[in-house]
Amino acid sequence: MSSDDEIIAAELKGKTLLVYMYLLRSNDPEVGVREVQRSLGFSSPSVSSYHLNKLRELGLVESERGDYRLVRQVKIGVLRQFVTLGGIMLPRFLFYAVLVTTMLITFIYQYPFEFTPKYVTSIILGIVPTIVLWYETVRIWRDRPK
């Protein structure tokens, strides 16, 4: 991790992280101070302005005529575990969990149950990673900044 990333990781937490996450999820390319205040439930516009300016100092956003826009995305901390698709942040493990679950269901559908060692082993080798991947997906989803 470079020194810039270390500085960003140290500063990007709490309400500043919430503002950054809001900018990542926003459908608008630019957001205003009051929009951030209302959306995140801050007590005053100055709170959102402080955190937006903090993000600007970190080089993550730019300000133009009072509107702020995201110019750099960083993956630090819990953000490393997420993928952003169209403004929606999804845990990376979700894709693996869906893939393995689909493979297990396809196997069970194509090969009706037989009580043989090979079949039971195949089912166990499908169920265990499915459970682990869904567990990790839910755990990461719960840990996300809201």
Secondary structure, DSSP 4 states (H G I P E B T S, - for coil): --HHHHHHHHH--HHHHHHHHHHHH-SSS-EEHHHHHHHHT-SSHHHHHHHHHHHHHTTSEEEETTEEEE------GGGGGEEEETTEEEEHHHHHHHHHHHHHHHHHHHS-----HHHHHHHHHHHHHHHHHHHHHHHHHHHS--
